Amino acid sequence: MADKKGRNTMNLNNGISSLARASARRPWVTIGLWLASLAVSIGLIVTLLGSVLVTEVEVMDNPESRQADTLITDRLAQPIDPEAESTDDEMIIVRSATYTVDSAAYRAGVEKLFADLTALGDGVIKGGVNYYMTQDESLVSADRHSMMIPLLMPENGSDYVDQVYAVGDAFAAANVDFEIFYTGTASFDADTTKLAEETMSKGETIGILVALVVLAVVFGALVAATLPIALGIVAIVAALGLTSLVGQAMDLSFFVTNMVTMMGLAVGIDYSLFIVSRYREERRKGLDKVEAIAVTSRTANKAIFFSGITVVLALVGLLVFPLSIFKSMGIGSILVVVTAIVASMTLLPAIISLLGDRINKVHVPFSARADRKESEAVTGFWAGMVKVVTHKPIISMVIVAGILVAAMAPYFDKNTGMSGISGLPDDLRAKAGFMVLVEEFHIGMDAPAIIAVDGDIDAAATQAAIARLLEDIESNSAFSGASVVPYADKDLAIIYAALAGDPQSLDSMNAVAALRTDYIPAAFAGAPARAMVTGATAGTLDFNATTDQYTPIIFAFVLALSFVILTVAFRSVVIPATAILMNLLSVGAAYGLLVLVFQQGVGASLFGFIQVEVIESWLPLMLFALLFGLSMDYQVFLLSRIRERYLKTGNTADAVAFGLSSTGKLITGAALIMVAVFGGFALGDMVMFQQMGFGLAVAVLVDATLVRCVLVPATMTLLGKANWYLPKWLNWLPNISLGETDETPAASAYHAPHRLPVLPGFGPVPSPALVRIDDQVIDNR
């Protein structure tokens, strides 16, 4: 068995090492293959990616909203007109403080504006009406100073809405007595897409600039500092190319590009940071270039390989979720982690092989000297930190754990939902128009609660039930009115309950929930019909319910797989148990701080965030999967160095001090880079990006400081040798030797002679079977 385990370890080591050696010995071939792959990826991104991204969230199970949609579609199915085209709605609101709609000046202005809009042609404006054409009083505000002009645009109206803006802005500039506002599907799609692109660009720029500064300080050389950024960009481009291919089989949320960018910069920089650092360390020990690359592969790269597997497994949990947005985020994140791992095992060794010691060129002042001390004795800030923490481990644990639990507390008061319009900045054109729509016309977006009544519509009991339901709806101020469209011949009636404000607000959510739990059951008790609710708000309620149902399953799945992977990696059941507990504390603290800042508003204005009523429904589960995986990165990097030292010395305290000293600066640097990348997205103007970026940044910061610098050393000091406990009945597990090198323990202290000495009258003196060197027993057989 031992021999088989040894072969397994050797095969893994040889596989990773051989891949790196082959890449290092044929650098131009490796780089050429990557350049070709990137060229293909760019072609796929340009030609395919835009067509596979969607803004809708598809529910893949069968909640009530989907059942109602299916019922309506089936009952009202009509032959499809091949000439018919889908459309987007848009609305222009004209407001004048000087004139009313009854004045000649108002009429002349509106008719001129309407003529200019329709002159854009059918490719932009497919139709529209105004008050002077229909005399429809619902198009005029109560004070008669404002008027709605509903328009129809092509399905991709967001591509042309700038032309509508241009016409309206020109009219407002030429007629100072009038204000023009815009709202509707086309303008919201256009404005939010542009805002998301600006947020992504800002996040990338900030992340790359901060990463370059941090890496320059960590490495003390600009050439070395640019490699991690280059690898992160390569991973992003390759992953987006693969995403374009996956998108041919399924629609992907537009959010996938943001996930690929964030994760690519984070893990790509992290992985190459640790590899470049270890390579430079081995070169300082005197190894030649190729051998230093090989040793780096057997240590740092192997740790990256298994930490990457842990990240991927954490993200796989998102794929079992029956919601398209989770599947999209999971697919994008997995692809970029895999490409980052492959690039770190092939492209990076090839580039390092070409650069050689030129990797240390262009020194940064005040950093180079610190860099030269990396491989020396266990001294410096991080060793001092370990000394303080391990001197009072129980007190350290209690203080830090108390802080994390306190940070977690606000999470239990969370409200989940979709921030919707309230999560957009007030100066967004489409939102400004929406606010005028609510203020002047007391109506919200055209997204009513839709109630499908299935049964004998003409029955007196059904008619009475519908009448009672309408009364209940009218009594709720969250609704602005209701209407019924009967289809008696199809045993169907549809009730449209218009919502007074943002369809995603808590008031709207509570009102639609009341329809399901109170109004409909009371109204339809005993009636020969059933009623189901659909619409945008009902869909969000079902989204939340599905999330709540699957969250425990995803948590159990990710935790179990992580435990298994870490048990195999470190041959211990204690290490994975404590790692999981600490990571849960980090994630919990991030959850609590999210609620504290965004929902309760503590510090929101300080950061420039939008305070909202809810935390995005999809965010807690997505944060858990991402943060759990990223936290495991740090844990694996730190523990692999601790175990490497422990196997040489057998001293837990010394191993912990060495591990934190050798990785502390790297982990802190990596964490600062991640905080910058995620924080860049948090600086955007859309609340969903603010919440996501803030949650990720806070969790990474907490994990890299309080958890890795305090909880890990304190816990490992208390547990001592128990850290490495593996029950005998698990000895069959494969030994992948994470944290081990090819070095024989204390090899420098013992060198066997080339020839055995010969004593007079005796044969050669046999070598002792066991040799004790520096309090270690070495098997010499």
C-alpha positions in Angstrom: 0.0 0.0 0.0 2.8 2.4 0.9 4.5 1.7 -2.4 1.3 2.4 -4.3 0.8 5.7 -2.4 4.4 6.6 -3.2 3.8 5.9 -6.9 0.6 8.0 -6.8 2.5 10.9 -5.2 5.4 10.5 -7.7 3.0 10.4 -10.6 1.3 13.6 -9.5 4.5 15.4 -8.8 6.0 14.2 -12.1 2.9 15.2 -14.1 2.9 18.7 -12.8 6.6 19.1 -12.9 6.9 17.6 -16.4 4.3 20.0 -17.8 6.2 22.9 -16.4 9.6 21.6 -17.6 8.2 21.0 -21.1 6.8 24.5 -21.2 10.0 26.0 -19.8 12.2 24.1 -22.3 10.1 25.0 -25.3 9.0 28.5 -24.3 8.3 29.8 -27.9 6.2 26.8 -28.7 4.1 27.2 -25.6 3.7 31.0 -26.0 2.8 30.5 -29.7 0.1 28.0 -28.8 -1.3 30.5 -26.2 -1.2 33.3 -28.7 -3.1 31.2 -31.2 -5.7 30.3 -28.5 -6.1 34.0 -27.6 -6.6 35.0 -31.3 -9.3 32.3 -31.6 -10.8 33.5 -28.3 -10.9 37.1 -29.4 -12.6 36.1 -32.7 -15.3 34.1 -30.7 -15.8 37.1 -28.4 -16.3 39.5 -31.2 -18.6 37.3 -33.3 -20.5 35.3 -30.8 -20.5 36.6 -27.2 -22.9 39.5 -27.7 -25.6 37.3 -29.2 -25.7 34.8 -26.3 -26.0 37.2 -23.4 -29.5 38.0 -22.1 -30.9 40.2 -19.3 -33.8 37.9 -18.3 -33.5 35.5 -15.4 -35.0 32.2 -16.3 -36.5 30.0 -13.7 -35.9 26.3 -14.6 -38.2 24.7 -12.0 -42.0 25.1 -12.0 -43.1 27.8 -9.5 -46.6 29.4 -9.4 -45.6 32.2 -11.7 -44.4 29.8 -14.4 -47.5 27.7 -14.0 -49.7 30.8 -14.6 -47.7 31.9 -17.6 -48.0 28.4 -19.1 -51.7 28.4 -18.5 -52.3 31.7 -20.2 -50.1 30.8 -23.1 -51.8 27.4 -23.6 -55.3 28.8 -23.4 -54.7 31.9 -25.5 -52.4 30.3 -28.1 -52.9 31.8 -31.5 -51.3 31.0 -34.9 -48.0 32.8 -35.1 -47.9 35.6 -37.7 -44.6 35.3 -39.5 -44.8 39.0 -40.3 -45.3 40.1 -36.7 -42.4 41.7 -34.9 -41.8 41.9 -31.2 -41.6 45.5 -29.8 -40.2 47.5 -26.9 -42.2 50.1 -25.1 -40.9 53.6 -24.5 -42.5 56.7 -23.1 -41.7 60.4 -23.4 -43.2 62.7 -20.7 -43.6 66.4 -21.6 -43.9 68.8 -18.6 -44.4 72.5 -18.6 -44.6 74.8 -15.6 -46.0 77.6 -17.8 -48.6 75.9 -20.1 -51.3 73.3 -19.7 -52.2 70.7 -22.3 -55.3 72.9 -23.2 -53.1 75.8 -24.5 -52.3 76.2 -28.1 -48.5 76.5 -27.3 -48.5 73.2 -25.5 -50.3 71.5 -28.4 -48.1 73.0 -31.0 -45.0 71.9 -29.1 -46.2 68.3 -28.6 -47.3 67.9 -32.2 -43.9 69.2 -33.4 -42.1 66.8 -31.1 -44.3 63.9 -32.1 -43.7 64.6 -35.8 -39.9 64.7 -35.2 -40.0 61.4 -33.4 -42.1 59.6 -36.1 -39.8 61.1 -38.7 -37.1 58.8 -37.4 -38.8 56.0 -39.3 -40.2 52.6 -38.6 -36.7 51.3 -37.8 -36.7 53.4 -34.7 -40.4 54.4 -34.0 -42.9 51.8 -35.0 -45.9 53.6 -33.6 -47.2 56.0 -30.9 -50.0 58.2 -29.8 -50.5 61.5 -28.0 -53.4 63.2 -26.2 -54.4 65.3 -29.1 -54.8 62.2 -31.3 -57.0 60.3 -28.9 -58.3 62.7 -26.2 -57.4 60.0 -23.7 -57.4 61.7 -20.3 -55.2 59.0 -18.8 -52.3 60.5 -20.8 -52.6 63.8 -18.9 -51.6 64.5 -15.3 -54.2 65.7 -12.8 -52.8 69.3 -12.9 -52.8 69.1 -16.8 -49.2 70.4 -16.9 -47.7 67.0 -17.9 -48.5 64.6 -20.8 -47.4 61.0 -21.6 -46.5 60.1 -25.2 -46.4 56.2 -25.4 -44.2 54.9 -28.2 -43.4 51.5 -29.7 -39.9 50.7 -30.8 -38.4 47.6 -32.3 -37.5 44.6 -30.0 -33.9 45.9 -29.9 -35.1 49.4 -29.1 -32.3 50.0 -26.7 -29.9 50.1 -29.7 -31.8 53.1 -31.1 -33.0 55.0 -28.0 -30.1 57.5 -28.3 -31.9 58.8 -31.4 -35.0 59.4 -29.4 -32.9 61.1 -26.7 -31.4 63.4 -29.4 -34.8 64.4 -30.7 -36.2 65.1 -27.2 -33.1 67.0 -26.0 -33.1 69.2 -29.1 -36.8 70.0 -28.5 -36.1 70.9 -24.9 -33.2 73.1 -25.9 -35.3 75.0 -28.4 -38.3 75.3 -26.1 -37.3 76.4 -22.7 -40.8 76.3 -21.3 -40.8 72.5 -21.6 -39.0 69.6 -19.9 -38.6 66.2 -21.5 -38.3 62.9 -19.6 -37.8 59.4 -20.9 -38.7 56.0 -19.4 -39.7 52.5 -20.6 -38.2 49.2 -21.5 -35.9 50.6 -24.3 -34.5 53.4 -22.2 -34.0 51.3 -19.1 -32.3 48.5 -21.1 -30.0 51.1 -22.8 -29.2 53.1 -19.6 -28.5 50.1 -17.4 -26.4 48.3 -20.0 -24.3 51.4 -20.4 -24.0 51.8 -16.6 -22.9 48.2 -16.2 -20.3 48.5 -18.9 -18.9 51.7 -17.2 -18.9 49.9 -13.9 -17.0 47.0 -15.3 -14.5 49.2 -17.0 -13.9 51.2 -13.8 -13.5 48.0 -11.8 -10.9 46.6 -14.3 -9.0 49.9 -14.4 -8.8 50.4 -10.7 -8.0 46.7 -10.1 -5.1 46.6 -12.6 -3.6 49.9 -11.4 -3.7 48.9 -7.7 -2.5 45.4 -8.6 0.6 46.8 -10.4 1.5 49.0 -7.4 1.0 46.2 -4.8 2.9 43.7 -6.9 5.7 46.2 -7.4 6.0 46.6 -3.7 5.8 42.8 -3.0 8.3 41.8 -5.6 10.5 44.9 -5.6 10.8 44.7 -9.4 8.5 46.0 -12.1 9.1 43.1 -14.5 8.1 40.5 -12.0 5.1 42.7 -11.1 3.7 42.7 -14.6 3.6 38.9 -15.0 0.6 38.3 -12.7 -1.4 41.0 -14.4 -0.6 39.6 -17.8 -1.6 36.1 -16.7 -4.9 37.5 -15.3 -5.8 39.2 -18.6 -4.9 36.0 -20.6 -7.2 33.9 -18.3 -10.0 36.4 -18.8 -9.7 36.5 -22.6 -9.5 32.7 -22.9 -12.4 32.2 -20.6 -14.6 34.7 -22.4 -13.8 32.8 -25.7 -14.9 29.5 -24.0 -18.0 31.3 -22.6 -19.0 32.3 -26.2 -18.9 28.6 -27.2 -20.9 27.5 -24.1 -23.4 30.2 -25.0 -24.2 28.4 -28.3 -25.9 25.7 -26.2 -27.7 27.9 -23.6 -28.5 31.5 -23.0 -26.2 33.2 -20.5 -26.9 36.2 -18.2 -25.0 39.3 -19.2 -23.7 39.2 -15.7 -21.3 36.4 -16.8 -18.8 38.9 -18.3 -18.5 40.8 -15.0 -17.9 37.5 -13.1 -15.2 36.4 -15.6 -13.5 39.7 -15.3 -13.6 39.9 -11.5 -12.6 36.3 -10.9 -10.0 36.3 -13.7 -8.1 39.3 -12.2 -8.4 37.9 -8.7 -7.3 34.3 -9.2 -5.0 34.9 -12.2 -3.0 37.4 -10.2 -3.1 35.3 -7.0 -1.8 32.2 -8.7 1.0 33.8 -10.6 2.0 35.9 -7.5 2.7 32.7 -5.6 4.5 31.0 -8.5 6.8 33.9 -9.3 7.6 34.4 -5.6 8.5 30.7 -5.1 10.6 30.7 -8.3 12.6 33.6 -7.1 13.1 32.0 -3.7 14.4 28.8 -5.3 16.8 30.8 -7.5 18.2 32.5 -4.5 18.9 29.1 -3.0 21.2 28.4 -6.0 19.0 26.2 -8.2 19.4 26.6 -12.0 16.6 28.2 -13.9 14.8 25.0 -15.2 15.2 23.2 -11.9 13.9 26.2 -10.0 10.8 26.1 -12.3 10.4 22.4 -11.6 10.7 22.7 -7.8 8.2 25.6 -8.0 5.8 23.3 -9.9 6.1 20.6 -7.2 5.3 23.1 -4.5 3.6 26.3 -5.3 2.0 25.0 -8.5 0.7 21.9 -6.9 -0.9 23.9 -4.1 -2.5 26.2 -6.7 -3.8 23.1 -8.6 -5.6 21.8 -5.5 -6.8 25.2 -4.3 -8.1 25.7 -7.8 -10.0 22.4 -7.6 -11.5 23.5 -4.3 -12.6 26.8 -5.9 -14.1 25.0 -8.9 -16.0 22.5 -6.6 -17.4 25.4 -4.6 -18.6 27.0 -7.9 -20.1 23.7 -9.2 -22.7 24.1 -6.5 -24.1 27.0 -8.5 -24.7 24.8 -11.5 -27.3 22.6 -9.7 -29.4 25.7 -9.0 -32.5 25.9 -11.2 -32.0 29.6 -12.1 -30.2 30.8 -15.1 -28.3 33.7 -13.4 -26.6 31.2 -11.0 -25.7 28.8 -13.8 -24.3 31.7 -15.8 -22.2 33.0 -12.9 -21.0 29.4 -12.1 -20.0 28.6 -15.7 -18.1 31.9 -16.2 -16.3 31.6 -12.9 -15.3 28.0 -13.4 -14.0 28.6 -16.9 -11.8 31.5 -15.8 -10.4 29.6 -12.8 -9.6 26.6 -15.0 -7.9 28.9 -17.6 -5.9 30.6 -14.9 -4.7 27.2 -13.6 -3.7 26.0 -17.0 -1.9 29.3 -17.8 -0.1 29.2 -14.5 1.1 25.7 -15.2 2.2 26.3 -18.9 2.4 29.9 -20.0 4.0 31.3 -16.9 6.9 28.8 -16.8 7.5 29.5 -20.5 7.7 33.3 -19.8 9.8 32.8 -16.7 12.2 30.5 -18.7 12.7 33.3 -21.3 13.2 36.0 -18.8 15.4 34.1 -16.4 16.9 36.5 -13.9 15.7 39.4 -15.9 12.5 38.9 -14.0 14.2 40.9 -11.3 14.8 43.9 -13.5 13.7 47.5 -12.8 13.9 47.5 -9.0 11.4 49.5 -6.9 13.0 51.5 -4.1 12.6 50.3 -0.5 11.2 46.9 -1.7 14.2 45.1 -3.1 16.0 44.8 0.2 13.0 43.3 1.9 12.6 40.9 -0.9 16.1 39.6 -0.5 15.2 38.6 3.1 12.3 36.4 2.1 14.2 33.1 2.4 16.2 33.9 5.6 15.4 33.1 9.2 11.9 33.4 10.6 12.0 37.1 11.6 10.2 40.3 10.8 6.6 41.6 11.1 4.8 38.3 10.4 6.9 36.3 12.8 6.3 39.0 15.4 2.5 38.7 14.7 2.7 34.9 15.2 4.6 35.4 18.4 2.0 37.7 19.9 -1.0 35.6 18.8 0.5 32.2 19.9 1.5 33.6 23.2 -2.1 34.1 24.1 -4.0 31.9 21.7 -7.2 31.6 23.6 -7.6 35.3 24.2 -6.7 36.0 20.5 -9.3 33.5 19.3 -12.1 34.8 21.6 -11.5 38.4 20.6 -11.4 37.8 16.8 -14.3 35.3 16.9 -16.3 37.8 18.9 -15.7 40.5 16.3 -16.7 38.2 13.5 -19.9 37.0 15.2 -20.8 40.6 16.1 -20.4 41.6 12.4 -22.6 38.7 11.4 -25.5 39.7 13.7 -27.3 42.2 11.4 -27.7 39.5 8.7 -30.6 37.9 10.7 -32.6 41.1 10.0 -32.1 40.9 6.3 -34.8 41.4 3.6 -34.1 39.8 0.3 -35.5 40.7 -3.1 -34.5 42.7 -6.2 -33.6 46.3 -5.7 -35.0 47.1 -9.1 -35.4 50.8 -10.0 -34.6 51.9 -6.5 -31.1 50.4 -6.9 -30.3 52.7 -9.8 -28.9 56.2 -9.5 -31.4 59.1 -9.5 -29.7 60.9 -12.4 -30.2 57.9 -14.7 -32.5 59.2 -17.5 -34.9 56.3 -17.4 -35.2 56.4 -13.6 -35.7 60.2 -13.6 -38.6 59.6 -16.1 -40.0 56.9 -13.9 -40.0 59.1 -10.9 -42.0 61.8 -12.8 -44.4 59.0 -14.0 -45.1 58.0 -10.4 -45.3 61.6 -9.2 -47.5 63.1 -11.9 -49.6 60.1 -13.0 -49.4 57.9 -9.9 -48.6 54.8 -11.9 -45.5 52.7 -12.0 -43.8 50.7 -14.7 -46.1 48.6 -16.9 -45.4 45.5 -14.8 -48.7 44.6 -13.1 -49.5 41.6 -11.0 -51.3 39.2 -13.4 -53.8 36.8 -11.9 -54.9 33.9 -14.1 -58.3 32.5 -13.0 -58.8 28.9 -14.3 -62.3 27.4 -14.1 -66.0 28.1 -14.9 -65.8 31.9 -15.4 -69.6 32.3 -15.9 -70.5 30.6 -12.6 -72.0 32.9 -10.1 -69.5 31.8 -7.4 -66.6 32.5 -9.7 -68.0 36.0 -10.5 -68.5 36.7 -6.8 -64.9 35.6 -6.1 -63.5 37.8 -8.8 -65.6 40.8 -7.5 -64.4 40.2 -3.9 -60.8 40.0 -5.1 -61.1 43.2 -7.0 -62.4 44.9 -3.8 -59.4 43.6 -1.8 -57.0 44.9 -4.5 -58.7 48.3 -4.5 -58.3 48.5 -0.7 -54.5 48.1 -0.9 -52.7 51.3 -1.6 -49.8 49.3 -3.1 -52.1 48.8 -6.1 -53.2 51.6 -8.4 -56.2 49.8 -9.9 -57.3 46.5 -11.4 -59.1 45.3 -14.5 -60.5 42.0 -15.7 -60.3 40.4 -19.2 -62.6 37.4 -19.4 -62.2 34.5 -21.8 -65.3 32.4 -20.8 -65.1 30.1 -23.8 -61.5 29.2 -22.7 -62.4 28.8 -19.0 -60.0 31.6 -18.3 -60.1 35.2 -16.9 -57.0 37.4 -16.4 -57.0 40.1 -13.8 -54.4 42.9 -14.2 -53.5 44.5 -10.8 -51.4 47.6 -11.5 -48.8 48.4 -9.0 -48.4 51.9 -7.8 -44.6 52.1 -7.6 -41.5 50.1 -8.3 -42.6 46.5 -9.0 -39.6 45.3 -7.0 -40.1 47.4 -3.9 -41.0 45.8 -0.5 -44.5 47.3 -0.7 -45.1 45.7 -4.1 -43.6 42.4 -2.9 -45.8 42.4 0.2 -48.9 43.3 -1.8 -48.4 40.4 -4.3 -47.5 38.0 -1.5 -50.8 39.1 0.2 -52.6 38.2 -3.1 -51.3 34.6 -2.8 -51.6 34.1 0.9 -54.7 36.1 1.9 -56.8 37.7 -0.8 -57.1 34.8 -3.3 -57.6 32.0 -0.7 -60.4 34.1 1.0 -62.1 35.2 -2.2 -62.0 31.8 -4.1 -62.9 29.5 -1.2 -65.7 27.3 -2.5 -65.6 28.8 -6.0 -65.3 26.4 -9.0 -62.0 28.0 -10.1 -58.5 28.5 -9.0 -56.3 31.6 -9.3 -52.5 31.8 -9.7 -50.4 35.0 -9.7 -47.6 35.8 -12.2 -45.8 38.9 -13.4 -42.4 40.4 -12.6 -43.0 40.8 -8.8 -44.5 37.3 -8.5 -41.5 36.0 -10.4 -39.2 37.6 -7.8 -41.1 36.0 -5.0 -40.7 32.6 -6.6 -37.0 33.4 -7.2 -36.6 34.1 -3.5 -38.5 30.9 -2.5 -36.4 28.8 -4.9 -33.2 30.4 -3.4 -34.3 29.6 0.1 -35.1 26.0 -0.9 -31.8 25.3 -2.5 -29.4 27.2 -0.3 -29.1 24.5 2.4 -28.4 21.9 -0.4 -25.7 24.1 -2.0 -24.1 24.8 1.4 -24.0 21.1 2.2 -22.6 20.2 -1.2 -19.8 22.7 -1.1 -18.9 22.1 2.5 -18.8 18.3 2.0 -16.6 18.5 -1.2 -14.3 21.0 0.4 -13.8 18.8 3.4 -13.0 15.8 1.2 -10.5 17.7 -0.9 -8.7 19.3 2.0 -8.6 15.9 3.9 -6.9 14.3 0.9 -4.6 17.3 0.4 -3.3 17.5 4.0 -4.1 14.0 5.2 -5.9 15.4 8.2 -9.5 15.7 9.3 -8.8 18.5 11.8 -7.3 20.9 9.2 -10.4 20.9 6.9 -12.8 21.1 9.9 -11.1 24.2 11.3 -10.7 25.7 7.8 -14.4 25.3 7.0 -15.4 26.9 10.3 -13.1 29.9 9.8 -14.3 30.4 6.3 -17.9 30.3 7.4 -17.1 33.0 10.0 -15.6 35.2 7.2 -18.6 34.7 4.9 -21.0 35.4 7.8 -19.2 38.6 8.7 -19.5 39.7 5.1 -23.2 38.9 5.1 -23.8 41.0 8.3 -21.9 44.0 7.1 -23.8 43.9 3.8 -27.1 44.3 5.7 -25.6 46.9 8.1 -24.4 49.1 5.2 -27.0 48.7 2.4 -30.2 47.8 4.2 -29.7 49.7 7.5 -27.7 52.5 5.9 -24.8 52.6 8.4 -21.9 54.2 6.5 -23.7 53.9 3.1 -23.3 57.7 2.4 -19.7 57.6 3.5 -18.9 55.0 0.8 -21.2 56.6 -1.8 -23.6 53.6 -1.8 -27.3 53.6 -2.4 -29.3 52.5 0.6 -32.1 50.1 -0.4 -34.8 48.0 1.3 -33.4 44.6 0.3 -30.2 42.6 -0.3 -30.2 41.1 -3.8 -31.8 37.6 -3.6 -29.0 36.0 -5.6 -26.2 37.6 -3.7 -25.8 35.6 -0.5 -25.5 32.3 -2.2 -23.2 33.6 -4.9 -21.0 35.3 -2.3 -20.8 32.0 -0.4 -19.6 30.0 -3.4 -17.1 32.6 -4.5 -15.8 33.5 -1.0 -15.6 30.0 0.2 -13.5 29.1 -2.8 -11.2 32.2 -2.6 -10.8 31.8 1.1 -9.6 28.2 0.5 -7.0 29.6 -1.8 -5.3 31.5 1.1 -5.8 28.5 3.4 -4.1 26.1 1.0 -1.2 28.5 0.3 -0.6 29.0 4.0 -1.1 25.5 5.1 1.1 24.0 2.3 4.0 26.0 3.6 3.2 25.2 7.2 3.1 21.5 6.4 6.2 21.7 4.4 8.1 23.1 7.4 6.4 20.7 9.9 7.5 17.7 7.9 11.1 18.9 8.2 11.0 19.9 11.9 8.1 18.2 13.6 7.5 21.5 15.5 4.1 23.0 15.1 4.9 26.4 16.5 8.0 26.8 14.3 6.0 25.6 11.3 3.2 28.1 11.9 5.7 30.9 12.3 7.6 29.9 9.2 4.4 29.4 7.1 3.0 32.8 8.0 6.4 34.6 7.6 6.9 33.1 4.2 3.4 33.7 2.9 2.1 36.6 5.0 3.3 39.3 2.7 2.1 37.4 -0.4 -1.3 36.7 1.1 -1.7 40.4 2.2 -0.6 41.6 -1.2 -3.0 39.2 -2.9 -5.8 40.3 -0.6 -5.2 44.0 -1.3 -5.3 43.2 -5.0 -8.6 41.4 -4.6 -10.0 44.2 -2.5 -9.0 46.7 -5.2 -10.6 44.6 -8.0 -13.8 44.0 -6.1 -13.8 47.5 -4.6 -13.6 48.9 -8.1 -16.9 47.3 -9.0 -18.4 48.5 -5.7 -17.6 52.1 -6.8 -20.2 51.7 -9.7 -23.6 53.3 -9.6 -25.8 50.2 -9.7 -26.6 48.8 -6.2 -26.3 45.2 -7.3 -22.6 45.8 -8.2 -22.1 47.8 -5.1 -23.4 45.0 -2.9 -21.4 42.4 -4.7 -18.2 44.3 -4.8 -18.5 45.4 -1.2 -19.4 41.9 0.1 -16.5 40.3 -1.8 -14.0 43.0 -0.8 -14.9 42.9 2.9 -14.9 39.2 3.1 -11.4 38.9 1.5 -10.0 41.6 3.7 -11.4 40.0 6.9 -10.2 36.6 5.8 -6.6 37.7 5.0 -6.2 39.7 8.2 -8.3 38.5 11.1 -8.6 34.9 10.0 -5.2 34.1 8.4 -3.1 36.2 10.8 -4.9 35.5 14.1 -7.4 32.6 14.0 -5.2 30.2 12.0 -2.0 30.5 14.1 -3.9 30.6 17.4 -6.0 27.6 16.5 -3.0 25.6 15.2 -0.9 26.5 18.3 -3.7 25.2 20.6 -4.1 22.0 18.6 -0.4 21.2 18.2 0.1 17.8 16.7 -3.6 17.2 16.6 -3.8 19.4 13.6 -2.4 16.5 11.5 -4.7 13.8 12.9 -6.0 11.3 10.4 -7.9 8.2 11.6 -6.3 4.9 10.8 -9.3 3.8 8.9 -8.6 6.7 6.4 -5.0 5.6 5.7 -6.2 4.2 2.4 -6.6 7.8 1.1 -4.1 8.7 -1.7 -1.1 10.6 -0.5 -0.7 13.6 -2.8 1.9 15.1 -0.4 0.7 18.7 -0.6 3.3 20.8 1.1 6.1 18.3 0.6 9.2 18.7 -1.5 11.8 16.4 -2.9 14.2 17.3 -0.1 15.1 14.7 2.5 14.5 16.1 6.0 17.6 17.7 7.4 19.5 16.6 4.3 22.0 19.4 4.8 23.0 18.0 8.2 23.8 14.5 7.0 25.7 13.3 3.9 26.4 9.6 3.3 30.0 8.9 2.3 30.7 7.9 -1.3 32.5 4.7 -0.1 32.0 2.7 3.1 35.0 2.5 5.4 36.8 -0.8 5.9 38.2 -1.9 9.3 41.1 -4.3 9.6 39.9 -7.8 9.7 36.3 -6.9 8.9 34.3 -6.1 5.9 32.7 -2.7 5.2 30.9 -1.1 8.1 27.2 -1.4 7.4 25.1 1.8 7.3 22.8 2.1 10.3 19.2 1.5 9.5 18.1 4.5 11.5 20.0 7.8 11.8 19.1 10.5 14.3 19.9 14.0 13.1 18.7 17.2 14.7 16.2 15.2 16.8 14.7 13.6 13.7 14.9 9.9 12.9 15.7 9.2 9.3 15.1 5.8 7.7 18.3 5.0 5.9 17.3 1.6 4.6 
